[in-house]
Amino acid sequence: MRIITVSGAHSGSGKTTLIESLLKFLNGWSALKVTVSHRNGKCPVRKGCHACDDLDSGFLIVSNKRIIEAKGKDTARFRQAGARKVLWLKSKPEALMSGLKKAIPLFKKAKGLIIESNSALKYIKPDLALFVK
């Protein structure tokens, strides 16, 4: 399976918009949203997003359709753009490698996988890595 990673300089840089465009072009591809919690309990995105909740085991792979397709979420935008399957990996920094090892094989039927993450490149070697400035 081919893998493309999309990372960016900061929140709001256009990562999700780029992924939407790619998914419209790449039929049969899937998407993985990766959110890594920051140390000291500080939210990497904003208060109230709950991205870092439920990480007692270090990481959590979210597949619940109600959460994935919730209005306004990046994961919902991926589905609307044509992603075959969408999952959300929420992880503590020290558990990211384990989370990726569990999440990526869940896409085995996909033609390819687009991963939105600034941290995944530490642990995987994609076929193409894009950086949005």
MARZA-54618 format. One record per residue (C-alpha): y, x, z; residue number from 0; residue in three letters; chain. Coordinates in steps of 0.02 Angstrom, whole numbers, plus 50000, padded with zeros to 5 digits. Example, Ala and Ser with C-alpha at 12.3 -4.5 7.8 and 13.67 -1.06 7.14 Angstrom:
# residues 2
vonu y 49775, x 50615, z 50390, i 0, aa ALA, ch A $
vonu y 49947, x 50684, z 50357, i 1, aa SER, ch A $
***
This chain:
# residues 133
vonu y 50000, x 50000, z 50000, i 0, aa MET, ch A $
vonu y 50174, x 50062, z 49958, i 1, aa ARG, ch A $
vonu y 50304, x 50067, z 50095, i 2, aa ILE, ch A $
vonu y 50494, x 50066, z 50083, i 3, aa ILE, ch A $
vonu y 50601, x 50092, z 50237, i 4, aa THR, ch A $
vonu y 50780, x 50033, z 50250, i 5, aa VAL, ch A $
vonu y 50889, x 50105, z 50387, i 6, aa SER, ch A $
vonu y 51075, x 50109, z 50415, i 7, aa GLY, ch A $
vonu y 51221, x 50190, z 50500, i 8, aa ALA, ch A $
vonu y 51250, x 50041, z 50615, i 9, aa HIS, ch A $
vonu y 51227, x 49855, z 50639, i 10, aa SER, ch A $
vonu y 51312, x 49758, z 50500, i 11, aa GLY, ch A $
vonu y 51295, x 49898, z 50371, i 12, aa SER, ch A $
vonu y 51200, x 49790, z 50247, i 13, aa GLY, ch A $
vonu y 51017, x 49833, z 50282, i 14, aa LYS, ch A $
vonu y 50959, x 49652, z 50282, i 15, aa THR, ch A $
vonu y 51059, x 49609, z 50126, i 16, aa THR, ch A $
vonu y 50981, x 49756, z 50034, i 17, aa LEU, ch A $
vonu y 50807, x 49703, z 50089, i 18, aa ILE, ch A $
vonu y 50840, x 49525, z 50029, i 19, aa GLU, ch A $
vonu y 50885, x 49593, z 49857, i 20, aa SER, ch A $
vonu y 50730, x 49702, z 49851, i 21, aa LEU, ch A $
vonu y 50616, x 49558, z 49903, i 22, aa LEU, ch A $
vonu y 50685, x 49447, z 49765, i 23, aa LYS, ch A $
vonu y 50636, x 49583, z 49641, i 24, aa PHE, ch A $
vonu y 50471, x 49641, z 49717, i 25, aa LEU, ch A $
vonu y 50353, x 49492, z 49707, i 26, aa ASN, ch A $
vonu y 50212, x 49492, z 49833, i 27, aa GLY, ch A $
vonu y 50293, x 49615, z 49952, i 28, aa TRP, ch A $
vonu y 50306, x 49585, z 50139, i 29, aa SER, ch A $
vonu y 50432, x 49636, z 50272, i 30, aa ALA, ch A $
vonu y 50429, x 49707, z 50447, i 31, aa LEU, ch A $
vonu y 50583, x 49699, z 50558, i 32, aa LYS, ch A $
vonu y 50581, x 49833, z 50693, i 33, aa VAL, ch A $
vonu y 50690, x 49821, z 50848, i 34, aa THR, ch A $
vonu y 50686, x 49964, z 50973, i 35, aa VAL, ch A $
vonu y 50757, x 49933, z 51145, i 36, aa SER, ch A $
vonu y 50875, x 50061, z 51216, i 37, aa HIS, ch A $
vonu y 50860, x 50146, z 51382, i 38, aa ARG, ch A $
vonu y 50947, x 50085, z 51539, i 39, aa ASN, ch A $
vonu y 50925, x 49903, z 51487, i 40, aa GLY, ch A $
vonu y 51069, x 49907, z 51363, i 41, aa LYS, ch A $
vonu y 51047, x 49788, z 51217, i 42, aa CYS, ch A $
vonu y 51047, x 49874, z 51046, i 43, aa PRO, ch A $
vonu y 51117, x 49720, z 50961, i 44, aa VAL, ch A $
vonu y 51210, x 49597, z 51071, i 45, aa ARG, ch A $
vonu y 51192, x 49501, z 51232, i 46, aa LYS, ch A $
vonu y 51083, x 49348, z 51219, i 47, aa GLY, ch A $
vonu y 50976, x 49403, z 51070, i 48, aa CYS, ch A $
vonu y 50820, x 49425, z 51180, i 49, aa HIS, ch A $
vonu y 50750, x 49558, z 51062, i 50, aa ALA, ch A $
vonu y 50697, x 49667, z 51208, i 51, aa CYS, ch A $
vonu y 50615, x 49531, z 51311, i 52, aa ASP, ch A $
vonu y 50428, x 49530, z 51345, i 53, aa ASP, ch A $
vonu y 50398, x 49716, z 51321, i 54, aa LEU, ch A $
vonu y 50288, x 49742, z 51474, i 55, aa ASP, ch A $
vonu y 50153, x 49825, z 51368, i 56, aa SER, ch A $
vonu y 50278, x 49933, z 51274, i 57, aa GLY, ch A $
vonu y 50283, x 49834, z 51113, i 58, aa PHE, ch A $
vonu y 50260, x 49658, z 51048, i 59, aa LEU, ch A $
vonu y 50219, x 49600, z 50871, i 60, aa ILE, ch A $
vonu y 50297, x 49430, z 50841, i 61, aa VAL, ch A $
vonu y 50212, x 49320, z 50712, i 62, aa SER, ch A $
vonu y 50259, x 49147, z 50778, i 63, aa ASN, ch A $
vonu y 50327, x 49052, z 50628, i 64, aa LYS, ch A $
vonu y 50454, x 48961, z 50738, i 65, aa ARG, ch A $
vonu y 50530, x 49127, z 50791, i 66, aa ILE, ch A $
vonu y 50512, x 49216, z 50623, i 67, aa ILE, ch A $
vonu y 50595, x 49073, z 50528, i 68, aa GLU, ch A $
vonu y 50731, x 49036, z 50656, i 69, aa ALA, ch A $
vonu y 50897, x 49004, z 50571, i 70, aa LYS, ch A $
vonu y 51011, x 49155, z 50572, i 71, aa GLY, ch A $
vonu y 50874, x 49285, z 50605, i 72, aa LYS, ch A $
vonu y 50846, x 49431, z 50487, i 73, aa ASP, ch A $
vonu y 50663, x 49383, z 50480, i 74, aa THR, ch A $
vonu y 50708, x 49210, z 50415, i 75, aa ALA, ch A $
vonu y 50815, x 49289, z 50281, i 76, aa ARG, ch A $
vonu y 50667, x 49397, z 50228, i 77, aa PHE, ch A $
vonu y 50556, x 49241, z 50211, i 78, aa ARG, ch A $
vonu y 50690, x 49149, z 50112, i 79, aa GLN, ch A $
vonu y 50707, x 49299, z 49996, i 80, aa ALA, ch A $
vonu y 50522, x 49286, z 49953, i 81, aa GLY, ch A $
vonu y 50429, x 49398, z 50075, i 82, aa ALA, ch A $
vonu y 50245, x 49354, z 50072, i 83, aa ARG, ch A $
vonu y 50226, x 49390, z 50258, i 84, aa LYS, ch A $
vonu y 50355, x 49435, z 50390, i 85, aa VAL, ch A $
vonu y 50325, x 49507, z 50563, i 86, aa LEU, ch A $
vonu y 50443, x 49570, z 50697, i 87, aa TRP, ch A $
vonu y 50396, x 49723, z 50799, i 88, aa LEU, ch A $
vonu y 50492, x 49737, z 50962, i 89, aa LYS, ch A $
vonu y 50464, x 49902, z 51051, i 90, aa SER, ch A $
vonu y 50518, x 50018, z 51187, i 91, aa LYS, ch A $
vonu y 50558, x 50191, z 51114, i 92, aa PRO, ch A $
vonu y 50403, x 50272, z 51190, i 93, aa GLU, ch A $
vonu y 50287, x 50139, z 51117, i 94, aa ALA, ch A $
vonu y 50355, x 50132, z 50939, i 95, aa LEU, ch A $
vonu y 50219, x 50242, z 50862, i 96, aa MET, ch A $
vonu y 50083, x 50133, z 50939, i 97, aa SER, ch A $
vonu y 50172, x 49975, z 50884, i 98, aa GLY, ch A $
vonu y 50186, x 50036, z 50704, i 99, aa LEU, ch A $
vonu y 50002, x 50085, z 50703, i 100, aa LYS, ch A $
vonu y 49957, x 49907, z 50753, i 101, aa LYS, ch A $
vonu y 50084, x 49815, z 50645, i 102, aa ALA, ch A $
vonu y 50069, x 49901, z 50475, i 103, aa ILE, ch A $
vonu y 49882, x 49862, z 50450, i 104, aa PRO, ch A $
vonu y 49923, x 49677, z 50473, i 105, aa LEU, ch A $
vonu y 50000, x 49684, z 50298, i 106, aa PHE, ch A $
vonu y 49843, x 49746, z 50209, i 107, aa LYS, ch A $
vonu y 49846, x 49605, z 50079, i 108, aa LYS, ch A $
vonu y 50027, x 49638, z 50029, i 109, aa ALA, ch A $
vonu y 50075, x 49730, z 49869, i 110, aa LYS, ch A $
vonu y 50197, x 49829, z 49972, i 111, aa GLY, ch A $
vonu y 50294, x 49829, z 50135, i 112, aa LEU, ch A $
vonu y 50480, x 49846, z 50170, i 113, aa ILE, ch A $
vonu y 50519, x 49902, z 50347, i 114, aa ILE, ch A $
vonu y 50692, x 49880, z 50421, i 115, aa GLU, ch A $
vonu y 50707, x 50014, z 50553, i 116, aa SER, ch A $
vonu y 50814, x 50161, z 50602, i 117, aa ASN, ch A $
vonu y 50673, x 50235, z 50707, i 118, aa SER, ch A $
vonu y 50514, x 50213, z 50604, i 119, aa ALA, ch A $
vonu y 50545, x 50370, z 50501, i 120, aa LEU, ch A $
vonu y 50499, x 50473, z 50654, i 121, aa LYS, ch A $
vonu y 50320, x 50412, z 50637, i 122, aa TYR, ch A $
vonu y 50285, x 50361, z 50457, i 123, aa ILE, ch A $
vonu y 50312, x 50436, z 50285, i 124, aa LYS, ch A $
vonu y 50365, x 50297, z 50167, i 125, aa PRO, ch A $
vonu y 50356, x 50306, z 49978, i 126, aa ASP, ch A $
vonu y 50544, x 50276, z 49976, i 127, aa LEU, ch A $
vonu y 50672, x 50287, z 50117, i 128, aa ALA, ch A $
vonu y 50840, x 50203, z 50091, i 129, aa LEU, ch A $
vonu y 50991, x 50230, z 50204, i 130, aa PHE, ch A $
vonu y 51138, x 50109, z 50201, i 131, aa VAL, ch A $
vonu y 51303, x 50185, z 50254, i 132, aa LYS, ch A $
***
